[in-house]
C-alpha cells in the first residue's frame, strides 16, 4: 500500500464518522477546504439535505425576539 492510500483511508475514515471536513482538511495539509471537499464529497451524501433542513432566520428579525416592522 502506498502512502497516498493510507492518507485516503484516514480522510475517508474520519469523514464517514462525521468529523468536520475543516478538521480533516487541516490534518491532511490541504491549503484550502476545496481540495478536501472535491476529493471526499461523495463520503458525505447527507450534507446538502441536512443543510436544507436547518431553519433559516426570518428576514426581518434582528435577534430572537426583535422584529422590524416596515
VMD Tcl script that draws the C-alpha trace (Angstrom):
set ca {
  {0.00 0.00 0.00}
  {1.43 3.38 -0.93}
  {1.43 6.43 1.34}
  {-1.47 8.06 -0.50}
  {-3.63 5.02 0.14}
  {-3.11 5.49 3.87}
  {-3.92 9.20 3.56}
  {-7.10 8.41 1.62}
  {-8.10 5.76 4.15}
  {-7.52 8.19 7.03}
  {-9.55 11.01 5.47}
  {-12.34 8.66 4.42}
  {-12.47 7.08 7.86}
  {-12.70 10.48 9.57}
  {-15.40 11.86 7.27}
  {-17.61 8.79 7.47}
  {-17.55 9.24 11.25}
  {-18.79 12.84 10.99}
  {-15.52 14.54 11.86}
  {-15.81 18.08 10.43}
  {-14.27 18.45 6.98}
  {-12.43 21.57 8.14}
  {-10.52 19.48 10.68}
  {-9.77 16.75 8.14}
  {-8.54 19.33 5.61}
  {-6.18 20.78 8.20}
  {-4.85 17.37 9.24}
  {-4.33 16.41 5.59}
  {-2.34 19.58 5.00}
  {-4.62 20.85 2.24}
  {-4.15 24.54 1.50}
  {-7.91 25.08 1.44}
  {-11.05 23.10 2.10}
  {-11.93 22.96 -1.62}
  {-9.30 20.27 -2.23}
  {-10.72 18.10 0.53}
  {-14.32 18.77 -0.44}
  {-13.81 17.93 -4.13}
  {-11.99 14.71 -3.27}
  {-14.20 13.41 -0.48}
  {-17.64 14.91 -1.01}
  {-19.05 11.54 -2.04}
  {-18.48 10.34 1.53}
  {-20.84 12.99 2.88}
  {-24.07 12.33 0.94}
  {-26.37 13.82 3.58}
  {-24.70 17.19 3.95}
  {-26.78 19.03 1.36}
  {-30.08 17.61 2.56}
  {-29.10 18.27 6.18}
  {-28.20 21.87 5.42}
  {-31.53 22.34 3.64}
  {-33.43 21.35 6.78}
  {-31.70 23.84 9.09}
  {-34.20 26.58 9.92}
  {-33.32 29.94 8.43}
  {-33.90 33.17 10.36}
  {-36.82 35.36 9.44}
  {-35.61 38.06 7.01}
  {-37.00 40.90 9.17}
  {-35.81 39.58 12.51}
  {-32.69 41.07 14.10}
  {-32.49 38.83 17.15}
  {-34.54 36.04 18.65}
  {-37.27 38.45 19.81}
  {-36.89 41.65 17.76}
  {-38.98 42.14 14.65}
  {-38.56 45.10 12.33}
  {-41.87 46.50 11.14}
  {-41.62 48.40 7.88}
}
mol new
graphics top color blue
foreach p $ca { graphics top sphere $p radius 0.5 }
foreach p [lrange $ca 0 end-1] q [lrange $ca 1 end] { graphics top cylinder $p $q radius 0.2 }
display resetview
